[in-house]
Amino acid sequence: MRSPREILKRPVVSEKSMAMMEENKYTFLVDPKANKIEIKKAVEEIFQVHVVDVRTLHVKGKLKRQGKYSGYTSDKKKAVVTLKAGDKITVYEGL
């Protein structure tokens, strides 16, 4: 079994994800093979909060060019985690 730190890669810091924090929703990049149950358990274990809902989406890699060479960035998986009212993840505070 994978550790929670292997499932959650890093938080997504963008304008949209910061706006979603007001609705008690937090966005993370996760392991592409992780399912919603594993993501929920990982967030609850790492941050000591109660997760109400987990929504996931696959993000295809973008085409990037360097001179005459082109290639794609890696595909990613994002998870939007909704917490119980009153819970907060303090890592995001101050961003």
N, C-alpha and C positions, 0 to 999 in steps of 0.2 A: 504494500500500500504506500502511496506517495504521501510525503509530508505536506502540510498546508502551505508551506513556503514554496514548494515546487508547483503547486496549483495556481496560486496568485503570483503573477510576475511583478506587476507594478501598477500603481494607480494611473488613470488617464487624467491629465491636467489640461483642460481646454475650456473655452468660454461656455460651451454647452454643458459640460460636466459640472462646472462650477455653479451654473444656474440651477441644475438639477439637485444640487445639495440642499437648496432651500426646501425642496419637496422630500427631503430625507432619502435621496437616491444617490448612490455612489457608483462610480464606474472603474473597472479594473481590466487590465489585460491579463488573460488567464491562459493556462495550458490548453492547446487546441483539442486535446483528448479528454479534458475534464468535462464531467456532466454537471447538471444543475445541483444535484444533491451533494456532490463533492465540493462544489464552489460554496454552497451554503454552509457546510460544516467547516470549511477552511476559514471563512470570514468570521463565523461565530467563535472559533477557537483562537484566532489571532487577535481579534479586536474586542472580545468579550461583549458582544452585542447580540440582539435577537433579530434574525433575518425573517422578513415576511414574504418576500418574493424575489426570484432571480430570473432575469431575462438575458438570453445570450444571443450573440450575432457573430457571424463570420465576416471578416473584412478581407477582401481580396487585395493582393499586393499591387502597388502602383508601378507603372512603367517609368523607369529612370534612365537618363542618358548621361554618358560621360564622353564627350567628343563623338566619335563615330560608333562607339560601343553602347549597346542598350541592354537592359535587363529589368527584371521585376524585383521589387522588395518582397520580403517574406509575407505569406498570408498570416493573419492574426485572428484571434478570437477575443471578443470583448464580452464582459458581463456587467449588467446594470443591476445592482443589488438594492432593494428597498428595505429599510430598517423599520423596526417598530417605533411608534411615536415616542419621542423622548430620548431615544438612543442617538449617539453621535460617534463618529470616528474622528478622534482628535488629531490624527496625522495630517488631515486636510486643513485644520484650523490655521489661519494666518497666511494662507496662499492667496 
